[in-house]
Amino acid sequence: MTAALDGIFDAHGGLDYWRSLASIDVEMSAWGFLFTAKRVPPQRHARLTIDTREPRVVLHDYPTPGSSAVLHGGDRVEILDGAGTVVDARSDPRHAFRHGRMLHWDTMDFAYFCGYAMWNYLTLPFLLSNPDVAVAVADRQATGTRLRVSYPDRIPTHCPIQDLSFDASGRLLRHDYTAEVVGSWARAAHLCRDYRRFGGLWLPTTRRVYPRGPFGRPLPLPTLVAIDIHHVEPRVASRG
C-alpha cells in the first residue's frame, strides 16, 4: 500500500511539497444538470481558497460581489460582508438537506456543497495520507490501481466509502461516490483528465460527473456537474 500511495503522491507533485503548502487559490467554472435542478446559477470563473490542512474553504464574491462564504468543516457555514462581518450563518449545514431540498438549494446549501466537494477533489490524492482515512487496494493491474477509501465522520465528504481509479503513472482517472446530500440514489462517476502543472502540483483540470449506471458504467447523459479548473496558485506555509 505504501508503495502504491507513494507513486500516486509523486505523480501529483509529491507529499513533501504538498505538506509545505498552507492553501491553494483556485479559479474555476462549474455548471451542469445539478445546477439547473437545484436552481443554482452556473459559476463562471469563481475564486476559492482551499486550506490544505483542514476542510476550510472560502468562496470569494459569493453570493454577491465583495461578500464571501466560508466553510468551517462540517460544523458551520458563514456569509461575510466586504468588511469581514458575519451576516448569516448555519450550524450543522448538512442537516438542512434532510428538509425540503429536492427542488431548490439556497445560498448556504450551495456554499456547503461546493465548499466540501471542491476541498475533497483538490486535496486528493494527498488527503489519503490523513491517518484517519482508511485506504485499501481494491484492484491492481498493469494498467492502474483502484483504491477503496473510507472516511471518518469528521471529514465532510460525499459518502463514507468511495473508489478512486488511477492510471499506471499514478494520475487520477475516476472518482466514484454517492452524493448523499443530493440523494441516496445519486451514484456518480467523476471522470478526470487534462492534467496541468501549477507550481509544484499536477492536477486534472477537466472534470465531468455522470450518473453511474449498470455494472458501474458512466451513463453518457446528463452531465451532472462539469468543472473546468482555469488556474491554481499554491501558497507556501509561512515559517516561524
N, C-alpha and C positions, 0 to 999 in steps of 0.2 A: 504493500500500500504506500509506504513512504516513497519508494522509487517512482511509482505512478504519479503521485502528487507532485513530487519534485520536478518531473518532466513537464507537468501541466503548469506549475507555477513559472518555470523558466520560460515557457512559450508565451507567457503574458508579461514578462519583464523581470520576474524573479521576486521571491518572497522578501529578501532583504531590502530591495528597492521599495516594495510596497510598504514595508514597515517603517521606512524613512519618511513616509508621507503623513500629513495631517488631514488633508482633504483633497478633493478634486472638484474643479469648476467645470460644469458641463453645459454645452449649448446643444439643444436637441429639438426635433419636431416630432409630434405624435398625433395620430388620428386613427380612425377605423370604426368598425361596426359598434364596438362597445361605447365609443363616444356618442354616436348617434342614438343608441338605445337608451343611454343614461342622460341624454340632453346636456352633454358636456361639450363646450366648443373645442375644436381642434387646437392643439398647442403648436404654434409656429415660432421657431427659434426661441423657445423657452430657455431660461437660465436657471440652473440648480447648483447648489453647493452641497456636496456629499461628504460627510465625515467618514474617514477610513477606519476609525477605531470603534465607533458605536453607531447604532441606527438613528442618526440625526441628519436631517435634510432640510435645506432652506430652498423654497421655491420663490425666486425673485420676481417682482412685479406681478404677483398673484395674490388675490383675484383681480386687482386693479393696478395700473402703473404706480410705482412708488411704494406700494404695500408689499408684504411678503407673508408666506405661510411657512411655519416651522413644524416639522415632525420631531417629537421627542420620543423615540422608540414607539412602543405600543401603548404608552400611557397617556399621551396628550398631543393635540394639535392646536396651534395658536395662529391667529392672524394678527400681524403687526402693521401699524401705520408707518408712514415715512420717517417718523421720529423714533421708531422702535418701541412704541407703546402698544401693549396688548389690547386689542379692541374686541376680540372674540376668542373663545377657547372652547375646546371639547375634551373632556377626560374620557378614557376608555373608548376611543373613536371606533374601534371595531364592533363594539356592542350595538352601535347605531344601525349597522347594516341588517340587523335582525328585525328591524321595524320599518316596513314600508319603503324599501329601496329598490323595488322591482323596476320602476319606470322613470326614476329621477334620482340623480345624485346632487346634493348641494355642494357648496364650495369646500366645506370641511371634509365631506366624503371623498371628493376627488383629491384634496391635499393629502389625506391619509393614504389612499390607494396609490397615487402617483409617487408619494414620498417613499413608502416602504418598498414598492415594486422596483423603482429605479435604484434604491440603495442595494437591494438584493442583486439586481442584474449587474451593476457596475462594480460591486465589491467582489463578485465572483471572478476567478476561482479562489481568490485569497481568503474569502470567508470560510472556506473549507479548513483553514488552519486553526480556526477557533476551537479550543478544546471542548466546548460544549456541543459542537456539531459532530455527529457520528457519520462516518463515511465508510462505505463498503464497495468493493468491486463487484458489480452485478454481471459484467461480461467484459472479457478482454481478448482481443484478437489482433492480428497484424494490422488491420485497418483502423483500429482505435479502441477506446475504452469507454464503457458506460459505468457510471458511479451511481449508487443509491445513497441519498443523503437524508439524514434525519435531523430535524431542527428542534431545539428546545422551545418551550412556550414563551420564554422571554424575548425571543427574536421575532419581530413581526415579519411574516412571510406569507406566501400564498396558501400553503398547507404543510403539515408536518413532514411528509415523505415526498421527495422529489427525485427525478432522474436527470442526470447530466451526461451527455454523449460528447466525447472528444475524438478528434481525428488522430492519426498516428503521430502527428507532430505535437499534439497536446492542445490544439486550439478547439474551442467550444463550437460544436455544430448545432446542438439541440438541447433544449431545456424543457422537460415535461413536468407539469404540475396541474393541480386543480385550483382555480382561483375561487376560494371558498367564499370570499365576500361578494362575489357575483352570484354564486350558487353551487350546490354540491354537484351539479351536472356540468359545471364549466371546466371540462377537461381540455387542457390546451397543450399544443405542441409549439414551442417558441424556437424558431429557426434563426441562426446567426450566420452572418457572412461579412465579407469585405473588411478584413482586419486592417487597421491603420496604427501607426505608432504615434503616441503623444508623450513627449518627454521620454521616460524610460518604460512606459506602458504600451502594451499591444492589446487593443480592444476591438471587438466586432462593431462596425458602425451601421450595419443594416440589420434590423431585427423585424421579423414578421411572425405574428402569433395567429395560429389557425386552430379550429376545433380538432380534437383528436378523435378519430373515428374507429371503426372496427380494426382489430389487430394493432391498435396504436398508431395507425397511419394518419398523417395530417390530411384533413379534407381541404380541397382547393379553395373553397369559399365557405363563409365570408372571411375576409381578413379582419380578425377581431381587433387587433391592435397593430399598427405599423409604427416603428420607431426608427428615425434616422438620427445618428449622432453626428453633429457637424464639427464639434471641436471639444477637446478635453484639455484642461490645464491642471497638471498635478501641482500640489502645493506641499513643499517640504516642511516638516515639522521644525519649529524653532528649537534651538539648543539652549539649554540652561534655563 
